[in-house]
Amino acid sequence: MRRPLAIVAALIQVGSLVGSLAPLPALAAPGGAQPPAETPAALEPGTVRFHLEIEGRRRNTPALFRLVDYDREGVLVCEQPCGVPVSTGDHYQVRDRNEHTLIASRPFTLDPTVRDVTASVRTARRRMYGAGLGLAMIGPVLAVSGSLLLGLGAAEGGPDGGKETLAGAVVLGAGIAMLVIGIPMIVAGRNRVKLRPGVPR
């Protein structure tokens, strides 16, 4: 009878010893304070940390391109959201990596006096840009043709000259209208960028 009791007592002592060796839970910092966050890496002189955020509807993935003399397409720096150091001594554009440079944003430089720069991008409207480009290309052709018809009609005179003058005026007006409509569509269809200091909101 004593032997089983001795075995039970030994097991209880072993369990107590194992419990005493278990790691203690980590103590919270006084006042519930969180551990300090990691500080961002230091930036080299002449660089800023560049960020990309999308404004409005997302139609593609904007990327930052550095413009160089030997490459018309530019050199890819980063894609949205970026967050990388870039030089303030270069010119840049924003576009999707699969888009042509014609639809890219206007070239811009970065402010060297700030630490972080965020570019709010309204991505390109490719259909609008394509339609505007078509109108802007056809418009001048019609305008020139209309001017020629006006000149011929004025030189010829008479009833036949009146018809040519009228046709020339109509064609010239159509060409000018296409230009007036097409150019704003090209501007509105391209990638557009607004720069501001700081990180994305």
Residue, then its C-alpha position, 0 to 999 in steps of 0.5 A: m500500500r505504501r509503494p503506490l503512495a510513494i509513486v504518486a508522491a514522486l510524480i507530484q514532485v516531478g510535476s512541481l519541478v517541471g512547472s517551476l522550469a516553465p518560462l514566465p510570461a513577458l511583462a507588459a511595459p509600465g503604463g501599457a506602453q508599446p515597444p519603440a517602432e523601428t526608425p526609417a533608414a537614414l537617407e543619403p544626401g541628395t535623395v528623398r523617399f518617394h511614394l505613389e498613391i492612386e487618386g480615384r479609380r485604379r485603371n493600371t499600376p503606376a510606376l516611376f521612371r527616371l528619364v535619361d538621354y540614352d533611353r526614350e522609354g526611361v529607366l524603371v525605378c519602382e512600382q506603386p506603392c514605391g517607398v524607396p530613396v530616389s535622387t533629387g537631381d533627375h527628371y521623372q515620369v509616372r506611367d504604367r510599365n506597359e504604357h507608351t511614353l506619350i501617355a506618361s505624366r509630364p516630367f517633374t523633379l523632386d524637392p530636395t528639402v523634404r524627406d518624403v514625397t508622395a505623388s497622387v496619381r490619376t491613372a491614364r484613360r487610354r480610350m479617351y487618350g486614343a480618341g483625342l489623339g485620333l481627332a488631333m491627327i485628323g483635324p489639321v488635315l481637314a483644316v488644311s483641305g478646307s483652307l485650300l478649298l476656300g482659296l480655290g473657291a475665292a479664286e474661281g468665283g461665280p456659282d461654282g466658286g461659291k460651292e467650293t467656298l462653302a465646302g471649304a468653310v465646312v471642312l475647315g470648321a470641322g477640322i478646327a472643331m476636331l482640334v479643339i475637342g481632341i487636344p483637351m481629351i489628350v491632356a485629360g487622358r494622360n497620367r496626371v501627378k500631384l506632388r506633396p511632401g510627406v507620406p501617403r495618407 
